[in-house]
Every structure is written in C-alpha cells, then in structure tokens.
Amino acid sequence: MNEEKLAEARRLVVQVTHELEAALEAARAAAVAPREDREAWARVQQLYTRFAAAEQLLRDIQRAVDAAYA
C-alpha cells in the first residue's frame, strides 16, 4: 500500500468537501434570489462550475486510491 497516494487521496477528499460546500452556498443563494436579481444566473453558473470541479476531484481520488493499492 502506497501511503503517499493515500495521503493524496485524503487531501483530495478535503478539496471535494470544499467544492461541494461552495456549490451548496451558491445553490442556496440562487434559490432565494429575487426574480429580478441579475446575479442569480452567475450563482447557478458557479454551482455548475463547483460540481464539475468536484467531479474531476473524485476521478483524481479514484486514481490515487487505485495507485495506492496497486
């Protein structure tokens, strides 16, 4: 078992957590924004961006874990 790769996976899990927390904040802000709020769309775009970043980090975690146990 490669301890360095496991440490990398743990670090990536923390990054995923931060991305998902930011996505949650953006989703909440977009949900409660007044209809005429021009920044609501920017919040929705941020939500998609954060989910995409989290998705990439999850793939990175999978690679790190696979490498740790290879």
GIFENRA-V880207 format. One line per field, one symbol per residue. phi: phi as a letter, one per 20 degrees, with the letter a starting at -180 (. if undefined). psi: psi as a letter, one per 20 degrees, with the letter a starting at -180 (. if undefined). burial: 1 if it has 9 or more other ideal C-beta (glycine too) atoms within 8 Angstrom, else 0. Layout:
# GIFENRA-V880207
phi=???
psi=???
burial=???
This chain:
# GIFENRA-V880207
phi=.effffffffffffffgffffffffffffffeffgeffegffffffgffffffffffffffgfffgffef
psi=pohghhhgggghggggggghghggggggghhipqhjoiighhhghhggggggghgghhghgggggghhj.
burial=0100110110011011001101100110110010000001001101100110110011011001101100
